[in-house]
Amino acid sequence: MSFEFIELQLAQQKQQHLHRSSIAISGKQARHIKVNDKSFLNFSSNDYLGLASEPALVNAWKKGLICLE
């Protein structure tokens, strides 16, 4: 096989615990996320402070949008 070297590299990475894999997380952006029933603070979202769903800010954004119309 011409791409056997790829399989060898992946096997080496897995053996050395260097193989990375990503986990898809569904749902809205939130300050906390659950992965495998464990809760984590989410620093990888654009909303790590949890302000996108803050009612006072949502209302202010709505008022601002109405003013732009």
C-alpha positions as CSV (number, residue, x, y, z in Angstrom):
1,M,0.0,0.0,0.0
2,S,1.4,3.4,-1.0
3,F,0.0,5.2,2.1
4,E,1.2,2.7,4.7
5,F,3.4,5.3,6.3
6,I,0.3,7.2,7.4
7,E,-1.0,4.1,9.3
8,L,2.4,3.7,10.9
9,Q,2.5,7.3,12.0
10,L,-1.0,7.2,13.4
11,A,-0.1,4.0,15.3
12,Q,3.0,5.6,16.8
13,Q,1.0,8.7,17.9
14,K,-1.6,6.5,19.5
15,Q,1.0,4.4,21.3
16,Q,2.7,7.6,22.6
17,H,-0.7,9.1,23.6
18,L,-0.2,11.9,21.2
19,H,-3.1,11.2,18.9
20,R,-5.7,14.0,19.0
21,S,-9.4,13.6,18.4
22,S,-12.1,16.2,18.5
23,I,-15.6,15.8,20.1
24,A,-18.6,17.5,18.5
25,I,-20.7,19.3,21.1
26,S,-24.2,20.2,20.1
27,G,-26.4,22.9,21.5
28,K,-26.0,26.6,22.2
29,Q,-22.9,28.3,23.2
30,A,-22.7,28.3,26.9
31,R,-20.3,29.1,29.8
32,H,-20.4,25.4,30.9
33,I,-20.6,22.4,28.6
34,K,-21.1,18.7,29.4
35,V,-18.9,16.0,27.9
36,N,-19.4,12.4,28.9
37,D,-21.5,13.6,31.9
38,K,-18.7,15.9,33.1
39,S,-19.1,19.6,33.3
40,F,-16.4,21.9,32.0
41,L,-15.9,25.6,31.8
42,N,-16.0,26.5,28.1
43,F,-13.1,28.8,27.1
44,S,-13.3,27.8,23.4
45,S,-16.6,29.5,22.6
46,N,-17.2,33.1,21.6
47,D,-19.5,33.3,24.7
48,Y,-17.3,31.9,27.5
49,L,-18.7,34.6,29.8
50,G,-22.2,33.5,29.1
51,L,-23.4,37.0,28.1
52,A,-25.1,36.0,24.8
53,S,-28.1,34.7,26.7
54,E,-28.2,37.4,29.4
55,P,-31.8,38.8,29.3
56,A,-30.8,42.4,29.9
57,L,-28.3,42.3,27.0
58,V,-30.7,40.5,24.7
59,N,-33.3,43.2,25.3
60,A,-30.8,45.9,24.7
61,W,-29.7,44.3,21.4
62,K,-33.4,44.0,20.3
63,K,-33.9,47.7,21.1
64,G,-30.8,48.6,19.1
65,L,-32.1,46.6,16.1
66,I,-35.5,48.3,16.2
67,C,-33.7,51.7,16.1
68,L,-31.8,50.7,13.0
69,E,-34.9,49.8,11.0
